[in-house]
Amino acid sequence: MSRYRPPRTAGTPLITPEGEARLRAELHELWHVRRPKVTQAVSEAAAQGDRSENAEYTYGKKMLREIDSRVRFLTKRLESLKVVSERPSDPGKVYFGAWVSLEDEDGEVARYRIVGPDEFDLKQNLISIDSPLARALVGKALDAEVRVGTPTGEKTWYVVEIDYP
């Protein structure tokens, strides 16, 4: 059995200015703060002698590989992203970057922001533009009905508020 997995698609190359700032801060933290500390720890561990049974050396080298991998990913991803900072020409419809309040059939109201795939976080109510709900919302106006297939069956929401920061 092969361990090959096809490469994952990168998703929509859009990001909000806040999301770009977070990714750049993470890149700066990794490259200018964490990597020098780990490099110093690896060189100190290497100076202790036998590297074959030196856990600090082995762990440090593994950490360096992980940091370098993430730095490469962030560098390439930040080059390909398009920062969307301007408001849409029609703020009465849902587009990328919008905060959308949705009311379900039970009267429960939920508020989500449509963001890029690199910055979604359900704890902060940030949903990816590539998610089924966001795809169903894009282009909808106030009071529109949105139907989305969920694992528990089809759900219906109504757009009650659209806001752009």
Secondary structure, DSSP 8 states (H G I E B T S, - for coil): -------------EE-HHHHHHHHHHHHHIIIIIHHHHHHHHHHHHTTS-STT-HHHHHHHHHHHHHHHHHHHHHHHHHH-EE--S--S-TTB--TT-EEEEEETTS-EEEEEEE-TTT-BGGGTEEETTSHHHHHHTT-BTT-EEEEEETTEEEEEEEEEEE--
